[in-house]
Amino acid sequence: MRGADIRRPGALRPRGASAPGDDGSDDARGVRPDVPGDGGRTLRPGDARLDGVVPPAGVPDQPARPVSSGGQRAPGTGGADGGTVRPAGRVEPALGPRFDQPVPNQGYAWWYVDALSDDGRHGITLIAFIGSVFSPYYAWARRRGRGDPLHHCAVNAVLYGHGRKRWALTERGWGSARQGESWLTIGPSSLAWDGDALTVRIDEVTAPFPSRLRGIVRLLPAGLGDRSFALDAEGRHLWSPVAPCARVEVALEHPSLRWSGPGYFDTNAGSSPLEDAFGRWDWSRAPLRRGAAVLYDVTRRDGSTLSVALHADPSGQVRDLEPPPKQALPRTRWGVDRATRADIAEHKATVLRTLEDAPFYARSIVSSRVLGEAVTAMHESLALDRFRAGWVQALLPFRMPRRLR
């Protein structure tokens, strides 16, 4: 924005009675309905919402079915150094996403989209979770040995620009998620893949100040990736850059807004909690004159590290790069460390704007230089030691209300 808006970039870059088997302590009935000091309501008991789930147009209505929640791991094993590169299909098949993959107890799967408008004034991020990895409710259930991911599903939709940020992340319980090979519904929102484009239908309510966030986002990949990467040594946590280069079209009803711009699509999946495997990570993706660069730095619980550096061409094919040198970025106001990788040059990596500043997470727009090009990157930093802290998890319900349907 110029001034108050995001700076011009290219593309941008986690019922009353309890159901059987759950201890009932991970719902939101005990959370105060008002946010102290600002009057915003995070839980809306009378909210008129779609209580059922409607599959995307053209998809026959199918009965809800449980996803296998046995003790299976994400398929495959990793080398001892954790650097194994895996063919897509272990988690995501080549040439597009798959939404009916099994998610084991205490595990997760998420699908992530981001984009900025061509004029740089607007941005959006969308994440659909089965097993909401940053949910305090899911964390509390996992500590009790339960943690059915289908009882902790959510769509995180965030709109930047247009006067103010709009944030929606409502967690939902059993029966809220339905899956097909090419589609996923969570509550009233849905994702559908038709072989050429991803269509996301958003129907959410923002928090802590309630307002409607509703409309359609379409992502049209320039090409599709065919590789997945193990982030841990055991191969339990896999990352797949599905469409590193794409166009995104945003058509919202509430607020009334239309724009288009370059975007990005990836997915992560794992068979155990993120905080058990990792201490922190930094991730970024930046548009290039031809394609995009994607950088991933992970610190594991055992102290080992993994650095992945990729160049994705417009066809979606990716090749490995030697990771550029590491550069520190300023800490956030919450004290979260940030770092990126960039060419050594007079163009020092700098934070242009911090979009999200949470106690354990930051999303930023970063100016940098990669492969000899000056770039504007979407960047995120995640501090999982901080996420584990009790005081942090006590704060999260104010931004993450929970509905049992």
Buried (B, 14 or more C-beta within 10 A) or exposed (E): BEEEBBBBBBBBBBEEEBBEEBEEEBBBEEBEEEBEEEEBBBBBEEEEBEEEBEBBEEBEEEEEEEBEBEEEBBBBEBEEEBBBEBEBBBBBBBBBBBBEBBBBBBBBBBBBBBBBBBBBBBBBBBBBBBBBBBBBBBBBBBEEEBBBBBBBBBBBBBBBBBEEEBBBBBBBBBBBBBBBEBBBBBBBBBBBBEEEBBBBBBBBBBBBBBBBBBBEBBBBBBBBBBBBBBBBBBBBBBBBBBBBBBBBBBEBEBBEBEBBBBBBBBBBBBBBBBBBBBBBBBBBBBBBEEBBBBBBBBBBEEEBEBBBBBBBBBEBBBEEBEBBEBBEBEEBEBEBBBBBBBBEEEBEBBBBBBBBEBBBBBBBBBBBBBBEBEBBBBBBBBBBBBBBEEEBBEBBBBBBBBBBB
